[in-house]
Amino acid sequence: MKIVVTDGYALNPGDLSWDPVMQFGELTIYERTPTDLVDERCKEADIVLSNKTPITRVIIERLTHLKLISVLATGYNVIDIEAARSKGVFVCNVPAYGTASVAQHAFALILLLTNHAALHADSVKKGEWQRSPDWGYAKKPLTELAGKTLGIVGMGNIGQQTARIANAFGMKVIYYSRHDKQTSLGEYKNINAVFSNSDFISLHCPLTPDNKEFVNKTMIQRMKPTAYLINTARGQLINENDLAGALNNNIIAGAALDVLSQEPPVDENPLLKAKNCVITPHNAWMTKEARQRIIDVTAGNIKSFLMGELKNVVNK
């Protein structure tokens, strides 16, 4: 059994072990794989493990040994699952591995916007406290989260965990989900009400053809001028030109993003230089614990497949 990892570096830059996967066959790991090399590197593979490397219909049709594609993530939009289904190739994913980590990062971004801890720590390193005439100071206004309203868009596992953290901070939670998931964690509202009534809006919904760039000029203008937008979901949910314009013109107070429409971003991305915009490099999922979980669940997916069982298959 030949197993190929097309892009293993982001998941395991060297601090984890591939042993749970290696036990099932001959394992070849590539740190990254350009699209034009997927055919060559995977031509003899029975199992392909891909994180963000696209596995297209053309590639699937050329890989004559391929039996299983196991995505090293929850989202599987990089795989042509219909092409895989038509060829009898199963596609698995790793659901819910990053629930705690992504929700934690969402609040790290919220706290960056409200407490400015990094800004003030840097200020001390620069000697500004030593030179201050006062025993304490704030370079930007600080905001208390208790009593503020957090609007969550997407009430799946991560959205619910984010709501639990918000409740612990004493925040009021309102949420919108495609399915009215009744929960004591918050109050269901329509999408317009969530954007109009929230002090913070955190996106936790999957990307679909229906919601691409739904956070546009019209939706942003519904937000309070004091409100903040948080995105740890998918960059394509936001019209980046519209958001940059809103930030630069003080339509909303700020944004904190872990994802962009193109990653890595191009220099021309307007959000890179927008006012009051914090961006982290798509690393909300990257805690060691979450990455270990991906490897362990992937190994379980492969074991189940080899035993003739189907586990976490998304194209049955």
Backbone as numpy.savetxt, mean C-alpha at the origin, in Angstrom:
# Nx Ny Nz CAx CAy CAz Cx Cy Cz
11.13 -29.81 -9.55 10.27 -28.62 -9.55 11.16 -27.39 -9.55
11.02 -26.54 -10.58 11.84 -25.33 -10.67 11.00 -24.11 -10.31
11.52 -23.34 -9.36 10.83 -22.16 -8.84 11.69 -20.94 -9.11
11.10 -19.91 -9.69 11.83 -18.68 -10.00 11.16 -17.49 -9.31
11.95 -16.72 -8.58 11.50 -15.45 -8.00 11.98 -14.34 -8.92
11.04 -13.60 -9.49 11.43 -12.59 -10.49 11.97 -11.31 -9.87
11.48 -10.94 -8.68 11.89 -9.66 -8.07 11.86 -9.79 -6.56
12.88 -10.41 -6.02 12.88 -10.76 -4.61 13.48 -9.74 -3.67
14.15 -8.71 -4.20 14.91 -7.82 -3.32 14.03 -7.02 -2.38
12.94 -6.45 -2.88 12.09 -5.62 -2.02 11.54 -6.44 -0.85
11.17 -7.68 -1.12 10.64 -8.55 -0.08 11.74 -9.01 0.87
12.87 -9.39 0.32 13.95 -9.95 1.14 15.30 -9.41 0.68
15.70 -8.25 1.21 16.99 -7.69 0.84 18.16 -8.38 1.52
17.88 -9.45 2.26 18.95 -10.22 2.89 18.74 -10.49 4.36
17.69 -9.95 4.94 17.48 -10.14 6.38 16.53 -11.28 6.70
16.01 -11.96 5.67 15.12 -13.09 5.87 15.69 -14.31 5.14
15.08 -15.46 5.37 15.51 -16.69 4.71 14.46 -17.16 3.71
14.92 -17.64 2.56 14.03 -18.24 1.57 13.83 -19.74 1.82
14.36 -20.27 2.91 14.29 -21.71 3.16 12.88 -22.29 3.11
11.85 -21.57 3.64 10.50 -22.15 3.58 10.04 -22.44 2.15
10.54 -21.68 1.17 10.19 -21.89 -0.24 11.14 -22.89 -0.89
12.40 -22.81 -0.50 13.45 -23.61 -1.12 13.21 -25.11 -0.97
12.48 -25.50 0.07 12.28 -26.93 0.32 11.45 -27.62 -0.76
10.79 -26.83 -1.60 9.88 -27.43 -2.58 10.51 -27.63 -3.96
11.75 -27.21 -4.12 12.37 -27.43 -5.43 13.61 -26.59 -5.63
14.06 -26.55 -6.87 15.24 -25.77 -7.24 14.84 -24.30 -7.35
15.38 -23.49 -6.46 14.96 -22.09 -6.36 16.00 -21.16 -6.96
15.55 -20.32 -7.88 16.40 -19.28 -8.47 15.79 -17.93 -8.12
16.60 -17.05 -7.56 16.10 -15.76 -7.10 16.79 -14.64 -7.86
15.99 -13.78 -8.47 16.49 -12.57 -9.10 16.04 -11.38 -8.27
16.95 -10.44 -8.05 16.59 -9.27 -7.26 15.54 -8.43 -7.99
15.73 -8.28 -9.29 14.80 -7.54 -10.14 14.83 -8.16 -11.53
13.73 -8.06 -12.25 13.69 -8.62 -13.61 13.01 -7.64 -14.55
13.75 -7.07 -15.51 13.12 -6.23 -16.53 12.12 -7.05 -17.34
11.11 -6.39 -17.87 10.05 -7.08 -18.61 10.61 -7.92 -19.75
11.65 -7.42 -20.42 12.16 -8.14 -21.59 13.01 -9.36 -21.22
13.21 -9.59 -19.93 13.98 -10.77 -19.51 13.13 -11.82 -18.81
11.83 -11.55 -18.63 10.97 -12.50 -17.92 10.93 -13.84 -18.65
10.74 -13.81 -19.96 10.69 -15.05 -20.75 11.93 -15.90 -20.53
13.08 -15.28 -20.67 14.34 -16.01 -20.59 14.56 -16.59 -19.19
14.29 -15.80 -18.18 14.57 -16.24 -16.82 13.57 -17.27 -16.31
12.36 -17.25 -16.86 11.30 -18.14 -16.35 10.95 -19.27 -17.30
11.71 -19.45 -18.38 11.30 -20.37 -19.44 11.19 -21.82 -18.97
11.93 -22.20 -17.94 11.86 -23.57 -17.45 11.14 -23.68 -16.10
10.57 -22.59 -15.66 9.97 -22.57 -14.33 8.62 -23.28 -14.30
8.43 -24.10 -13.27 7.12 -24.67 -12.99 6.29 -23.71 -12.13
6.99 -22.96 -11.28 6.34 -22.01 -10.39 7.08 -20.68 -10.49
6.34 -19.60 -10.68 6.91 -18.26 -10.72 6.38 -17.47 -9.54
7.27 -16.84 -8.79 6.91 -15.96 -7.70 7.22 -14.53 -8.13
6.20 -13.71 -8.19 6.37 -12.33 -8.65 5.74 -11.37 -7.65
6.42 -10.27 -7.40 5.86 -9.22 -6.58 5.25 -8.14 -7.47
6.10 -7.40 -8.19 5.61 -6.35 -9.06 6.00 -6.57 -10.53
6.66 -7.66 -10.84 7.01 -7.95 -12.23 5.77 -8.38 -13.00
5.40 -7.67 -14.06 4.20 -8.05 -14.81 4.37 -9.41 -15.50
3.36 -10.24 -15.33 3.32 -11.52 -16.05 2.12 -11.43 -17.00
2.39 -11.11 -18.25 1.36 -10.81 -19.23 0.87 -12.07 -19.94
-0.16 -11.91 -20.75 -0.68 -13.02 -21.53 0.39 -13.60 -22.44
1.15 -12.73 -23.08 2.21 -13.19 -23.99 3.23 -14.03 -23.24
3.61 -13.58 -22.06 4.59 -14.32 -21.27 4.02 -15.66 -20.82
2.79 -15.66 -20.35 2.15 -16.89 -19.87 2.07 -17.91 -21.00
1.74 -17.47 -22.20 1.62 -18.40 -23.33 2.97 -18.97 -23.74
4.04 -18.27 -23.44 5.38 -18.74 -23.82 6.00 -19.67 -22.79
5.53 -19.58 -21.54 6.13 -20.40 -20.48 5.46 -21.76 -20.45
6.01 -22.69 -21.18 5.37 -23.99 -21.40 5.37 -24.90 -20.17
6.25 -24.65 -19.21 6.31 -25.49 -18.01 5.46 -24.92 -16.87
4.98 -23.71 -17.03 4.36 -22.99 -15.92 3.08 -23.66 -15.42
3.01 -23.83 -14.10 1.83 -24.43 -13.48 1.19 -23.52 -12.43
2.03 -22.69 -11.79 1.54 -21.86 -10.69 2.29 -20.52 -10.68
1.53 -19.44 -10.51 2.10 -18.12 -10.23 1.64 -17.74 -8.83
2.59 -17.51 -7.95 2.23 -17.09 -6.60 2.73 -15.66 -6.41
1.78 -14.75 -6.21 2.11 -13.33 -6.09 2.59 -13.07 -4.67
3.71 -12.37 -4.56 4.29 -12.07 -3.26 3.68 -10.80 -2.67
2.37 -10.74 -2.71 1.62 -9.56 -2.27 0.15 -9.95 -2.23
-0.68 -8.98 -1.85 -2.13 -9.20 -1.89 -2.69 -8.86 -3.26
-2.33 -7.69 -3.77 -2.82 -7.29 -5.09 -2.18 -8.10 -6.20
-2.98 -8.47 -7.19 -2.47 -9.31 -8.28 -2.75 -8.71 -9.65
-2.85 -7.39 -9.71 -3.16 -6.73 -10.97 -2.00 -6.81 -11.97
-0.80 -7.21 -11.52 0.33 -7.35 -12.45 0.27 -8.67 -13.21
-0.67 -9.54 -12.85 -0.79 -10.84 -13.50 -2.04 -10.86 -14.37
-1.92 -11.36 -15.59 -3.10 -11.55 -16.45 -3.76 -12.85 -16.00
-4.69 -12.72 -15.06 -5.27 -13.93 -14.45 -6.18 -14.67 -15.42
-6.78 -13.96 -16.36 -7.63 -14.64 -17.34 -6.78 -15.49 -18.27
-5.63 -14.95 -18.68 -4.72 -15.73 -19.53 -4.22 -16.96 -18.78
-3.94 -16.77 -17.49 -3.49 -17.91 -16.69 -4.58 -18.95 -16.57
-5.82 -18.50 -16.34 -6.93 -19.43 -16.23 -7.12 -20.22 -17.52
-7.05 -19.54 -18.65 -7.27 -20.22 -19.94 -6.19 -21.25 -20.24
-5.03 -21.08 -19.63 -3.95 -22.04 -19.85 -3.84 -23.06 -18.72
-4.74 -22.97 -17.74 -4.71 -23.92 -16.64 -3.65 -23.63 -15.60
-3.20 -22.37 -15.55 -2.19 -21.97 -14.57 -2.91 -21.29 -13.41
-2.67 -21.77 -12.20 -3.29 -21.18 -11.03 -2.50 -19.96 -10.57
-3.21 -18.97 -10.04 -2.59 -17.77 -9.49 -3.00 -17.64 -8.03
-2.02 -17.57 -7.15 -2.26 -17.40 -5.71 -1.77 -16.03 -5.26
-2.28 -15.57 -4.15 -1.76 -14.34 -3.55 -1.56 -14.55 -2.05
-1.20 -13.48 -1.36 -0.99 -13.53 0.08 -1.93 -12.50 0.72
-3.11 -12.91 1.12 -4.06 -11.95 1.69 -3.71 -11.55 3.11
-3.98 -10.30 3.43 -3.98 -9.79 4.80 -2.64 -9.89 5.53
-1.54 -10.01 4.79 -0.25 -10.12 5.47 0.17 -8.80 6.13
-0.27 -7.66 5.57 0.23 -6.37 6.03 -0.78 -5.54 6.79
-1.83 -6.17 7.30 -2.89 -5.41 7.96 -2.35 -4.49 9.06
-1.62 -5.05 9.99 -1.10 -4.26 11.11 -0.07 -3.25 10.65
0.80 -3.67 9.74 1.90 -2.80 9.30 1.39 -1.59 8.53
0.45 -1.78 7.62 -0.03 -0.66 6.80 -0.86 0.30 7.65
-1.69 -0.24 8.54 -2.46 0.64 9.42 -1.53 1.44 10.33
-0.49 0.81 10.81 0.51 1.50 11.63 1.16 2.63 10.84
1.49 2.37 9.57 2.12 3.39 8.74 1.17 4.55 8.46
-0.11 4.23 8.27 -1.09 5.29 8.05 -1.07 6.27 9.21
-0.97 5.72 10.43 -0.93 6.62 11.59 0.43 7.27 11.76
1.49 6.63 11.30 2.79 7.30 11.30 2.73 8.55 10.42
2.04 8.44 9.29 1.89 9.58 8.40 1.01 10.66 9.04
-0.07 10.24 9.68 -0.94 11.20 10.37 -0.15 11.96 11.43
0.68 11.24 12.18 1.45 11.89 13.23 2.54 12.78 12.67
3.08 12.43 11.50 4.03 13.33 10.85 3.38 14.68 10.55
2.11 14.63 10.16 1.40 15.85 9.80 0.95 16.65 11.01
0.75 15.99 12.13 0.16 16.67 13.29 1.16 16.99 14.39
2.17 16.12 14.59 3.15 16.34 15.64 4.49 16.86 15.14
4.77 16.63 13.84 6.00 17.14 13.22 7.23 16.73 14.03
7.23 15.50 14.52 8.32 15.04 15.38 9.66 15.07 14.65
9.69 14.64 13.39 10.95 14.63 12.64 11.46 16.06 12.44
10.56 16.97 12.14 10.94 18.37 11.96 11.59 18.93 13.22
11.00 18.63 14.38 11.52 19.18 15.62 12.79 18.46 16.07
12.88 17.17 15.83 14.12 16.45 16.14 15.28 17.00 15.31
15.00 17.29 14.04 16.02 17.87 13.17 16.40 19.27 13.65
15.41 20.01 14.14 15.67 21.34 14.66 16.66 21.29 15.83
16.47 20.31 16.71 17.37 20.17 17.85 18.77 19.82 17.38
18.86 18.91 16.40 20.18 18.53 15.87 20.91 19.72 15.26
20.15 20.66 14.72 20.75 21.86 14.13 21.14 22.89 15.17
20.86 22.62 16.44 21.24 23.54 17.51 20.23 24.61 17.80
19.03 24.50 17.23 18.05 25.57 17.41 17.51 25.63 18.84
17.44 24.48 19.52 16.96 24.51 20.91 17.99 25.19 21.82
19.26 24.88 21.59 20.30 25.51 22.40 20.27 27.03 22.26
19.93 27.49 21.08 19.93 28.93 20.83 18.58 29.59 21.12
17.60 28.79 21.51 16.26 29.33 21.74 16.18 30.12 23.04
15.45 31.23 23.04 15.25 31.98 24.29 14.21 31.34 25.20
13.52 30.30 24.69 12.45 29.65 25.45 12.81 28.20 25.75
12.19 27.67 26.81 12.48 26.29 27.21 11.81 25.26 26.29
10.88 25.70 25.51 10.23 24.83 24.53 9.66 25.66 23.40
9.53 25.07 22.22 8.99 25.80 21.08 8.41 24.82 20.07
7.59 25.31 19.16 7.05 24.51 18.07 7.24 25.29 16.77
7.85 24.65 15.80 8.09 25.30 14.51 6.83 25.33 13.65
5.92 24.40 13.95 4.61 24.38 13.28 3.55 24.08 14.33
2.32 24.50 14.12 1.27 24.19 15.09 1.09 22.69 15.27
0.89 22.26 16.50 0.68 20.85 16.81 -0.83 20.61 16.97
-1.25 19.42 16.58 -2.68 19.11 16.57 -2.96 17.88 17.41
-3.95 17.96 18.27 -4.39 16.81 19.07 -5.40 15.99 18.28
-5.22 14.67 18.25 -6.10 13.80 17.46 -7.42 13.50 18.18
-7.41 13.50 19.49 -8.63 13.19 20.24 -9.74 14.16 19.85
-10.89 13.58 19.50 -12.04 14.39 19.12 -12.12 14.72 17.65
-11.05 14.45 16.90 -11.08 14.70 15.46 -11.77 13.53 14.75
-12.21 13.79 13.53 -12.92 12.77 12.75 -12.01 12.20 11.69
-11.86 10.88 11.70 -11.12 10.16 10.67 -12.11 9.52 9.72
-12.02 9.85 8.45 -12.82 9.21 7.43 -12.01 8.14 6.72
-12.53 6.93 6.73 -11.83 5.80 6.11 -12.58 5.39 4.85
-11.87 5.29 3.75 -12.46 4.83 2.49 -11.93 3.42 2.23
-12.82 2.43 2.40 -12.42 1.03 2.28 -12.32 0.41 3.66
-13.31 -0.39 4.03 -13.37 -0.94 5.39 -13.07 -2.43 5.38
-12.00 -2.80 4.68 -11.52 -4.17 4.74 -10.65 -4.36 5.97
-9.75 -5.34 5.92 -8.91 -5.64 7.09 -8.08 -4.44 7.53
-7.45 -3.76 6.56 -6.58 -2.64 6.92 -7.41 -1.45 7.40
-8.51 -1.19 6.72 -9.38 -0.10 7.14 -9.88 -0.31 8.56
-10.26 -1.54 8.88 -10.75 -1.82 10.23 -9.65 -1.68 11.28
-8.44 -2.11 10.95 -7.34 -1.95 11.90 -7.00 -0.47 12.10
-7.08 0.30 11.03 -6.87 1.74 11.14 -7.93 2.36 12.04
-9.16 1.89 11.91 -10.24 2.40 12.77 -9.98 2.06 14.23
-9.46 0.88 14.51 -9.17 0.51 15.90 -8.13 1.46 16.50
-7.11 1.77 15.71 -6.08 2.69 16.21 -6.68 4.07 16.44
-7.51 4.51 15.50 -8.16 5.82 15.65 -9.02 5.87 16.91
-9.75 4.80 17.17 -10.57 4.74 18.38 -9.71 4.84 19.64
-8.53 4.22 19.59 -7.63 4.28 20.74 -7.13 5.71 20.97
-7.03 6.48 19.91 -6.62 7.89 20.03 -7.79 8.79 20.44
-8.97 8.23 20.55 -10.13 9.03 20.91 -10.74 9.78 19.75
-10.50 9.28 18.53 -11.06 9.92 17.34 -12.44 9.36 17.02
-13.23 10.14 16.33 -14.49 9.65 15.78 -14.21 9.07 14.40
-14.74 7.90 14.11 -14.49 7.23 12.83 -15.78 7.19 12.01
-15.69 7.69 10.79 -16.73 7.48 9.80 -16.09 6.79 8.61
-16.88 6.05 7.85 -16.25 5.29 6.78 -17.21 5.09 5.61
-16.58 4.85 4.45 -17.33 4.45 3.26 -16.71 3.17 2.73
-17.56 2.24 2.33 -17.12 1.01 1.71 -18.11 0.65 0.62
-17.63 -0.01 -0.41 -18.54 -0.42 -1.49 -19.66 -1.29 -0.95
-19.35 -2.03 0.09 -20.36 -2.84 0.76 -20.57 -2.24 2.15
-21.79 -2.01 2.53 -22.11 -1.41 3.82 -21.80 -2.42 4.93
-20.53 -2.46 5.32 -20.10 -3.40 6.35 -20.41 -2.81 7.72
-21.43 -3.29 8.33 -21.82 -2.79 9.64 -20.76 -3.18 10.67
-20.26 -2.20 11.38 -19.23 -2.44 12.38 -19.33 -1.40 13.48
-19.01 -1.81 14.67 -19.01 -0.88 15.80 -17.78 0.02 15.80
-16.87 -0.19 14.83 -15.64 0.60 14.77 -15.88 2.01 14.24
-17.01 2.23 13.58 -17.28 3.54 13.02 -18.68 3.62 12.47
-19.00 4.77 11.89 -20.33 5.02 11.34 -20.26 5.09 9.83
-21.09 4.31 9.16 -21.11 4.30 7.70 -21.72 5.60 7.16
-21.05 6.17 6.14 -21.54 7.36 5.46 -21.33 7.17 3.95
-22.06 7.94 3.15 -21.76 7.90 1.72 -20.43 8.62 1.47
-19.86 8.41 0.31 -18.51 8.91 0.04 -18.42 10.43 0.13
-19.45 11.13 -0.32 -19.42 12.59 -0.25 -19.42 13.08 1.19
-20.18 12.42 2.04 -20.24 12.80 3.45 -18.91 12.54 4.14
-18.24 11.44 3.77 -16.93 11.16 4.36 -15.95 12.27 4.02
-15.94 12.70 2.76 -15.00 13.75 2.36 -15.37 15.10 2.96
-16.64 15.35 3.16 -17.08 16.66 3.66 -16.89 16.81 5.17
-16.95 15.71 5.91 -17.02 15.80 7.37 -15.76 15.36 8.10
-14.75 14.93 7.37 -13.56 14.38 8.02 -12.47 15.42 8.21
-11.74 15.26 9.32 -10.53 16.05 9.53 -9.32 15.35 8.89
-9.40 14.04 8.79 -8.39 13.23 8.12 -9.13 12.20 7.27
-8.67 11.98 6.06 -9.24 10.94 5.20 -8.13 9.97 4.85
-8.35 8.69 5.14 -7.35 7.67 4.89 -7.90 6.65 3.89
-7.19 6.47 2.78 -7.64 5.57 1.72 -7.12 4.16 1.97
-8.04 3.20 1.96 -7.68 1.79 2.17 -8.47 0.88 1.23
-8.83 1.38 0.08 -9.63 0.61 -0.87 -8.76 0.06 -1.99
-9.15 -1.06 -2.60 -8.42 -1.57 -3.76 -8.65 -0.67 -4.97
-7.73 -0.71 -5.90 -7.89 0.03 -7.16 -8.76 -0.78 -8.11
-9.80 -0.16 -8.64 -10.68 -0.79 -9.62 -10.87 0.17 -10.79
-11.38 -0.32 -11.92 -11.65 0.60 -13.04 -12.62 1.71 -12.66
-13.47 1.46 -11.68 -14.48 2.45 -11.31 -13.95 3.57 -10.41
-12.87 3.31 -9.67 -12.42 4.34 -8.73 -11.07 4.95 -9.08
-10.56 4.69 -10.26 -9.29 5.31 -10.65 -9.44 6.83 -10.65
-8.53 7.49 -9.93 -8.50 8.95 -9.81 -9.82 9.54 -9.31
-10.52 8.78 -8.45 -11.77 9.31 -7.92 -11.51 10.47 -6.96
-10.31 10.51 -6.40 -9.94 11.68 -5.59 -9.43 12.75 -6.56
-10.36 13.53 -7.06 -10.05 14.55 -8.06 -10.43 15.93 -7.52
-10.37 16.92 -8.38 -10.64 18.29 -7.96 -12.00 18.43 -7.29
-13.01 17.79 -7.89 -14.37 17.89 -7.33 -14.44 17.30 -5.94
-13.84 16.12 -5.76 -13.90 15.46 -4.45 -13.06 16.22 -3.42
-11.90 16.69 -3.82 -11.03 17.41 -2.89 -11.69 18.69 -2.40
-12.42 19.35 -3.28 -13.09 20.60 -2.89 -14.19 20.38 -1.85
-14.60 19.13 -1.67 -15.58 18.82 -0.62 -14.92 18.79 0.75
-13.62 18.66 0.79 -12.91 18.53 2.05 -12.83 19.87 2.79
-12.69 19.77 4.10 -12.46 20.97 4.90 -11.11 21.58 4.53
-10.97 22.89 4.61 -9.65 23.50 4.34 -8.60 23.10 5.37
-9.04 22.58 6.51 -8.13 22.13 7.56 -7.86 20.63 7.50
-8.41 19.95 6.50 -8.34 18.48 6.45 -7.06 17.99 5.77
-6.72 16.74 6.09 -5.54 16.08 5.52 -5.96 14.80 4.80
-5.24 14.47 3.73 -5.49 13.25 2.96 -4.33 12.29 3.15
-4.64 11.04 3.48 -3.63 9.99 3.69 -3.89 8.88 2.67
-2.84 8.41 2.01 -3.00 7.30 1.06 -1.90 6.27 1.24
-2.29 5.09 1.73 -1.38 3.94 1.80 -1.92 2.80 0.94
-2.82 3.12 0.01 -3.48 2.08 -0.80 -2.82 1.99 -2.18
-3.33 2.74 -3.14 -2.80 2.76 -4.50 -2.74 4.20 -5.00
-1.63 4.56 -5.63 -1.44 5.92 -6.09 -2.45 6.34 -7.14
-2.91 5.39 -7.94 -3.83 5.71 -9.03 -5.22 6.10 -8.54
-5.47 6.00 -7.24 -6.75 6.45 -6.70 -6.86 7.97 -6.73
-5.73 8.66 -6.88 -5.68 10.11 -6.79 -5.28 10.72 -8.13
-5.98 11.78 -8.53 -5.52 12.60 -9.64 -4.43 13.52 -9.08
-3.19 13.22 -9.42 -2.07 13.87 -8.76 -1.95 15.35 -9.12
-2.31 15.72 -10.31 -2.30 17.14 -10.68 -3.33 17.92 -9.86
-4.51 17.32 -9.68 -5.55 17.99 -8.91 -5.15 18.13 -7.44
-4.54 17.08 -6.88 -4.12 17.15 -5.48 -3.01 18.18 -5.30
-2.04 18.19 -6.21 -0.95 19.17 -6.11 -1.50 20.59 -6.18
-2.45 20.81 -7.08 -3.06 22.12 -7.18 -3.77 22.53 -5.91
-4.48 21.58 -5.30 -5.20 21.86 -4.06 -4.24 22.19 -2.93
-3.13 21.47 -2.85 -2.15 21.73 -1.80 -1.47 23.09 -2.00
-1.08 23.36 -3.22 -0.37 24.62 -3.50 -1.26 25.85 -3.34
-2.58 25.64 -3.45 -3.52 26.75 -3.31 -4.28 26.72 -1.98
-3.77 25.92 -1.03 -4.33 25.88 0.33 -5.80 25.48 0.36
-6.23 24.65 -0.59 -7.60 24.14 -0.58 -7.77 23.16 0.58
-6.72 22.35 0.85 -6.70 21.48 2.03 -5.38 21.71 2.75
-5.28 21.21 3.98 -4.13 21.53 4.82 -2.88 20.74 4.45
-3.06 19.51 3.95 -1.89 18.72 3.64 -2.24 17.32 3.19
-1.21 16.57 2.80 -1.38 15.18 2.38 -0.15 14.39 2.79
-0.35 13.11 3.04 0.75 12.20 3.34 0.50 10.92 2.55
1.46 10.56 1.72 1.26 9.50 0.73 2.39 8.48 0.80
2.03 7.22 0.74 3.04 6.16 0.65 3.08 5.56 -0.75
2.18 5.99 -1.61 2.07 5.43 -2.96 1.84 6.56 -3.97
2.35 6.36 -5.18 2.14 7.30 -6.26 1.70 6.54 -7.51
1.23 7.26 -8.51 0.69 6.60 -9.70 1.76 5.86 -10.48
2.98 6.36 -10.44 4.11 5.68 -11.08 5.21 5.54 -10.05
5.76 4.32 -9.92 6.77 4.06 -8.91 7.94 3.29 -9.51
9.18 3.78 -9.38 9.55 5.06 -8.79 8.93 6.23 -9.58
8.73 7.38 -8.93 8.11 8.50 -9.63 9.06 9.17 -10.60
8.49 9.82 -11.59 9.30 10.65 -12.49 9.53 11.99 -11.83
10.58 12.68 -12.24 10.90 13.97 -11.63 9.78 14.98 -11.79
8.98 14.81 -12.84 7.92 15.77 -13.13 6.66 15.57 -12.30
6.62 14.54 -11.47 5.43 14.34 -10.65 5.17 15.57 -9.79
4.01 16.20 -9.94 3.78 17.49 -9.25 3.73 17.38 -7.74
3.50 16.19 -7.21 3.40 16.05 -5.76 4.77 16.10 -5.08
5.84 15.84 -5.82 7.17 15.84 -5.23 7.55 17.21 -4.69
7.00 18.25 -5.28 7.32 19.62 -4.85 6.10 20.37 -4.32
5.01 19.67 -4.10 3.79 20.33 -3.62 3.95 20.75 -2.16
3.23 21.80 -1.78 3.25 22.28 -0.40 2.60 21.27 0.55
3.16 21.18 1.73 2.56 20.37 2.81 2.23 18.95 2.36
3.17 18.36 1.63 2.97 16.99 1.13 4.13 16.11 1.59
3.81 15.11 2.39 4.79 14.14 2.88 4.67 12.87 2.04
5.79 12.37 1.54 5.77 11.16 0.71 6.80 10.17 1.24
6.38 8.94 1.45 7.29 7.86 1.78 7.31 6.87 0.61
8.41 6.11 0.43 8.62 5.32 -0.79 7.97 3.94 -0.79
6.64 3.89 -0.71 5.87 2.64 -0.78 6.47 1.58 0.15
6.63 1.95 1.40 7.22 0.99 2.35 6.34 0.70 3.56
5.04 1.04 3.46 4.13 0.73 4.57 4.08 -0.77 4.85
4.26 -1.59 3.84 4.15 -3.04 3.96 5.45 -3.70 4.41
6.53 -2.94 4.55 7.87 -3.52 4.63 8.38 -3.87 6.01
7.54 -3.90 7.02 8.06 -4.36 8.31 8.60 -5.79 8.15
9.57 -6.12 8.95 10.16 -7.46 8.85 9.12 -8.54 9.11
8.24 -8.24 10.05 7.21 -9.22 10.40 6.27 -9.49 9.22
5.88 -8.43 8.53 4.97 -8.58 7.38 5.66 -9.32 6.24
6.93 -9.00 6.01 7.65 -9.67 4.92 7.87 -11.15 5.22
8.14 -11.47 6.48 8.26 -12.89 6.85 6.95 -13.61 6.63
5.86 -12.92 6.92 4.53 -13.50 6.72 4.31 -13.83 5.24
4.76 -12.97 4.35 4.61 -13.22 2.91 5.34 -14.50 2.52
6.57 -14.65 2.99 7.34 -15.86 2.65 6.65 -17.10 3.21
6.20 -17.03 4.44 5.57 -18.20 5.06 4.27 -18.58 4.36
3.43 -17.60 4.04 2.16 -17.90 3.37 2.42 -18.40 1.95
3.41 -17.82 1.29 3.76 -18.28 -0.06 4.20 -19.75 -0.03
5.00 -20.09 0.95 5.41 -21.49 1.09 4.19 -22.38 1.31
3.24 -21.90 2.09 2.01 -22.66 2.30 1.20 -22.79 1.03
1.18 -21.73 0.21 0.48 -21.80 -1.08 1.08 -22.88 -1.97
2.41 -22.91 -2.02 3.09 -23.90 -2.86 2.85 -25.32 -2.34
2.97 -25.48 -1.03 2.74 -26.82 -0.45 1.34 -27.31 -0.75
0.35 -26.45 -0.58 -1.03 -26.86 -0.85 -1.21 -27.22 -2.31
-0.62 -26.44 -3.19 -0.73 -26.72 -4.63 -0.13 -28.08 -4.96
1.03 -28.36 -4.42 1.70 -29.63 -4.72 0.94 -30.82 -4.14
0.15 -30.58 -3.11 -0.67 -31.63 -2.51 -2.02 -31.78 -3.21
-2.22 -31.00 -4.26 -3.48 -31.07 -5.00 -4.60 -30.26 -4.39
-4.24 -29.36 -3.48 -5.25 -28.50 -2.86 -5.10 -27.08 -3.41
-6.12 -26.26 -3.26 -6.07 -24.88 -3.74 -6.20 -23.95 -2.54
-5.19 -23.12 -2.34 -5.19 -22.20 -1.22 -4.86 -20.79 -1.73
-5.66 -19.83 -1.36 -5.48 -18.43 -1.76 -5.41 -18.27 -3.28
-6.14 -19.09 -3.99 -6.19 -19.01 -5.46 -7.19 -17.94 -5.88
-6.79 -17.06 -6.78 -7.65 -15.95 -7.17 -8.24 -16.13 -8.57
-7.92 -17.20 -9.26 -8.45 -17.42 -10.61 -9.01 -18.83 -10.78
-9.77 -19.31 -9.79 -10.33 -20.66 -9.87 -11.25 -20.75 -11.10
